[in-house]
Structures are given as structure tokens and as C-alpha cells.
Amino acid sequence: RRFHELEHEHGIPAWRRPSIGWILLHVAIGLVALTIVQLFIIGLVLGLAGRRVDELSDDMGWVVLICALAGLVSWLLFVFLRRSPAVRWAVFAGLLAIGFAVGLILALATQPAGGL
């Protein structure tokens, strides 16, 4: 009985277990939700920097790809990395920030000047 109590208390929560449903949900969160948030913030920064946001340059596909990969990898590592929560949060924030910074720099370099 004590073994089951300890196992339940220190076990992996259901949302971190590697079942197919949870894996697909986490892939969707990383690819869709985190990518949209990053691209929204990049769009705001581009607008504040006086760059065009009504038409995107051809190189913006790279920005979307970088943001999607950063969101996916950082989220999956956050969920499935078997380390302490502090390490998982640090990995998540660090990778997401690096991907976001690279995407933002590329977006600022490739978007032409001019407002709406």
C-alpha cells in the first residue's frame, strides 16, 4: 500500500505521460499556439519599428519556420524532459527566447520599411 501511495505522489502527471493523445496535443501546442504567439509579438514589434506588416516579404517563411521549431522543441522538452521543474522551465524559456530572438532579428532585417 505504501509503495502505491509513494508512486502516486511522485509519479508523472497524466499530461506528461507519453500516450499518443497527449503527444499529439503537445505537438499542436508547440506548433500552433506558441508559433502564433511568437508571430503576433513579432508583428507588433515590426509595426512599432515602422516596418510593413500589410505585405510580408518572401523571407518571412524562414521566420515562421524558426518560430515553429523553437516553439515545438522548447515545449516538448518542457513536457517530456525528466528533470526538475526549474530545469524544465529554464530550458523552455531559453530555447523559446533564442528562437524568438533569431526570428525577430530576421524579420527586422527582411521586412521593408514603411507603415500602413
C-alpha positions, 0 to 999 in steps of 0.5 A: 500500500505504501509503495502505491501511495509513494508512486502516486505522489511522485509519479508523472502527471497524466499530461506528461505521460507519453500516450499518443493523445497527449503527444499529439496535443503537445505537438499542436501546442508547440506548433500552433499556439506558441508559433502564433504567439511568437508571430503576433509579438513579432508583428507588433514589434515590426509595426512599432519599428515602422516596418510593413506588416500589410505585405510580408516579404518572401523571407518571412517563411524562414521566420515562421519556420524558426518560430515553429521549431523553437516553439515545438522543441522548447515545449516538448522538452518542457513536457517530456524532459525528466528533470526538475521543474526549474530545469524544465522551465529554464530550458523552455524559456531559453530555447523559446527566447533564442528562437524568438530572438533569431526570428525577430532579428530576421524579420527586422532585417527582411521586412521593408520599411514603411507603415500602413 
